[in-house]
Amino acid sequence: MQHYLEYLQAYGGRFVDGTLVTIQQTLLAALLAIFVAALFGMMRLSEKWLIRGTSIVYIEFFRGTSLLVQLYWIFFVLPLLGVTFDKFTAGFVAVGLNLGAYGAELVRGSIEAVPKGQYEACHALNMSYYKRMRRIILPQALLLMLPPWGNLLIELLKGTALVSLISVTDLMFEAKQINGTTYLSAESFGTALIIYYLMARVVVSPGMRAFERYWGKKMGRI
């Protein structure tokens, strides 16, 4: 224990710096994932084949290929085509677009899971499409999609570890650098493992459960 405390005293600052970068990557990737999930999930339900087809292409491409390959394409290949991202931006864009494709299917499935009687009631009240979606359908769909979104955000957090491969100085990058200097693999990657677990278990999971309870009360379900 004394040895590990000395290790943390020597390298704890670098772990903190890496954790802060991981938090930034996670938050930005989550915002992007939520945006594209909502957009392409709604497009997936469109009656217009071009809009629906565009959504299907996006969803199937990002779900059907590796996040690591997508990351490399965005950072290394797109500059050859005239589109350049710095490494920090490339990191959260790749993670956000990848997890957004999975989120789009959650959005689509949750909207379709709203009881048909709700749609019929909206038609009976002569509500416009946008009004019934905003006031009736989407609030109920949100309650249905929150539990799986909690799991998806945890996967997103873990997925940010890959950005270290393009030299983003996140938690995993710092752990690898420290291990390369000290050769203390158990301490380096063990500390990273604990931090990732705490972020998922203490921050993401309770946060999503709290929001789920809040929205359930707002909808009169709790």
N, C-alpha and C positions, 0 to 999 in steps of 0.2 A: 504493500500500500504506500509506503514511504517513497519507493521508487516511482510509482505512478504519480503521486502528488508533485514530486520534483519534475517529472515529465510535463505535467500540466502547467506548472509554474514557468517552465522554459518555453513551451509552445502553445499555451492556452490562448494567447493573443492572436496567433495565426488562425487557430480554429474559430475564434470569434469572428475574425474578419471574413473567413470563408463562409461561415454560417450566415452572416449578413448578406453576402452576395447571393447565396442560395435562396434566402428569403425574398430578395428582390427578383430573382429569376422566377421563383414560384408565383409571386403575386402578379407579375406582368404576364407570365404564361397563362395563369388562371383567367385574368381579364380577357386576354385574346381568345382563349378556348371558349369561354362563356359567350362571347360575342359571336364567334363563327358558328358555334353550336346552335345558338338561337336563330341565326340567319339561315344556315343551310338546313336546319331541322324544319323550319317553316317552308323553305323552298322545296323540300322533299315532299311536302303535302300539296304543292301547287298542281292545278289541273293543266297548266301549260307545259307541254312536253319539254320545251327548251329549258325552262327554269328548273323543272324536276330533274331533267337529265344532267344539267350542270351540277346540281347537288349530289346526284348519284356518283358522278365521276369523281368529285372531290372526296366524298366519303369513302368510296371503295379504294381510291388511290392511297390515301393516307392511312387507312386501316389495313391495307393489303401489303404495305411495304414497311421496312424497318425504320424506326425512329432514328437510329444511328445513321443509316444511309441518307435519310432526309436531311439530317443535320449536316452531313458532309456535302450534300448537293447545294444546300442553301449557302454554306460558307465558302466552299471551294469551287463549285461549278457555276453558280449563278453569276459570279464576277466575269466569267468568260463570255457571258451573254449580255454583259453591260449592267447587271444589277448587283450592287455591292452592299453588304451589311458588315458592320464591325462585329467582332466576335461576341460581344455581350448581347447585341440585338439579335444576331443569328441564333444564339442559344435559346432565348425565350420564344422567338418566332417559330422555330422548329418544334419545340415542345408544345406550344400553344396550338399550332395547326394540327399536330398529330392527335392530341387529346381532344381537340375540338371536333374531329371527325367522329370519335366515339360518342361525344356529348350530343352531336346532332341526331344520332339514332335514339338517344335517351329522350331528347325533346320530341322527336316524331312519335315514338312509342307512347310517351306520356299523354300527348295531345289526343292520340287515337284511343287511349284507354279511358278518357272521360266518357261517362255514360251517354249513350245516344239520346236519352231523354232530355239531356241538357241542350243538345243541338236543336231538338224538336221544339223545346220551350222557347228558344231564341227565335226560331222561325215564326212561331205563333205570335210572338211579341213584335214581329217585323223589325228585328234588330239588324243593323248593317253588319257586314262581315267583320270589320275592324272593331266595332263596338262590342259584338258578342265575344270576340277573341280576347279583347282587353279586359272586359268586365266579368265574363262568365267562364270561358274555357281555359284561358291561360292561368288564372289563379288556382284552379283545381289541378291543372296539369303540373304546375310548379310543386304542389304538395306531393304529387306522385313521384316526381323526378328527384326530389331532394335526397332520399337515402342512397340511390345509386350514384348521384353526383358526389356524395361524400367519399365513396370508394374511388371515384375517378380522380378527385383532387389529391388523394393520397398517392395514387399512381403517378399523377403529374409531379408531385413533390419528388418522388423517387426517380422519375425520368430526368429531372434536372441534373442528376449526377453525370449524365452523359456529356454535358456541356464542358466538362473538364477536358475532354478529348480535343477541343479546339482552343484550349488554353484559357478558358474563362476561369478566373481565380475563385471558384466556389469552394464549398466544403471538401468535396472529393479531390479537387486539384491540390488544395493545401495538405490534405492527408497524404496524398501520393508524394508530394514534395518533401514533407517531413520524413516520411518513411524512406525516401531515397537518400536522405542525409543521415538518419539515425539507424536505419535497418531494424527499427522496432515496430515490426508489422502489427503485432497484437495490439500495442498501445495506439498506433496511428489509426488503423482501420477500426479498432474497437471503439475508440472515441468517436469517430465519424458515425459508426453504427448507432451508438447511444444517442447522438444528437439528432440523427434522422428519425429515430424511433420517438424521441421526445417531441419533435415537431409534429409528427403524425398523430401521436397518442394524446398529447397535452393541448395542442393548438387546433389542428384541422378537425379531428373527430368530434371533440366537445363543441367546437364552433358550429359545425354543421348540425349537430343534434340540437343545440340551442336554437338555431334558426328554424329547424324543423318544428320544434315545439311552439315557437313564436308564430310561425305561419299556420300551424294547426289550430291554435287559439283564434287567430285572426279569421280563419275560415269556419270556425265553430265546430271543429272536429275533435277538440280536446276540452 
